[in-house]
Amino acid sequence: MILTVTLNASIDKRYIVDEFVEGHVNRVRECSYTPGGKGLNVSKPAAIAGAKVIATGFVGGHAGAYIEESLGEFNVEPRFYHVKGESRSCINIWDEKNQRETEFLEPGFTVDSKDFEGFLKQFKDLVKDADVVAMSGSAPKGLGTDVYQGLVKLVKAAGKKVIMDTSGQALLEGIKARPTMIKPNTDEISMLTGSDCSVFEDKLAAAKKVHADGVSIVVCSMGIDGSFVVCDEGVFRAVVPRNKPVNTVGCGDTMVAGFAVGLERALPMQETLRLASAMSGAAALREETGFYVKEDMEKIYEQVEITEL
């Protein structure tokens, strides 16, 4: 079973407009609503890949109820801790004319110490039955920047694999607990190592440093240039076919889902990287966030180029 953690779940609203003009009324041509937050954008594609997925974190109010109810459509079991307040919404506006995205991310509710204690009790029980725990995204107000560090320690103490995908100070603090895997982008791997990672060789050297410091799997995403992984099995780079993207929001989370599935199934790293890359590439071809079609994934899977460095 894969357990995902979304501390700051949301309703993701995607608006498609002919042209987004600041300071004017913008009429929405199409809209869609999905349960979101980075952790849930891992949950959904992992479930599509056939994994049993349980999602936990915090939700509240009518929006929280919608998030939980909607997850059933994706074969994801919700096991959230309920708090007072309303779960947030995150809005993505796609400007058709200029082929450009604009996002508005609400901060969400505040979690107090009593809520967090209740969540931890529930979390510890869920971890017992998990093979892999994937925790992603930002934390709500009221939780410290070391929240992921504590959660990673709990998962590792239970003898389970843990993926941590966050940013900023939460990443700096969380990595001290040595999660099984992280997936930094160029800015994040630069922040972690203090290195100038403007060229590939510097990114690779930085990832090797983080790996040597105790993170078993370091996956670096490079957008259209693919990704690479530094792990105990070696160093591997993936290049995917350059299809015209429809929606790139959540593609990194879909890649995390692919790695979670690979770790759960104990696949070799090259096969895991190929699967994760194909899932991410397929997700970019769909309007929905955190969603892909198996036929797209299978086609891309055969085209992914994996090179051992």
Secondary structure, 3 states (H helix, E strand, C coil): CEEEEECCCEEEEEEEECCCCCCCCCCCCEEEEEEECCCHHHHHHHHHCCCCEEEEEEEEHHHHHHHHHHHHHHCEEECCEEECCCCEEEEEEEECCCCEEEEEECCCCECCHHHHHHHHHHHHHHHHCCCEEEEECCCCECCCCCHHHHHHHHHHHCCCEEEEECCHHHHHHHHHHCCCEECCCHHHHHHHHCCCCCCHHHHHHHHHHHHHCCCCEEEEECHHHCEEEEECCEEEEEECCCCCCCCCCCHHHHHHHHHHHHHHCCCCHHHHHHHHHHHHHHHCCCCCCCCCCHHHHHHHHHHCEEEEC
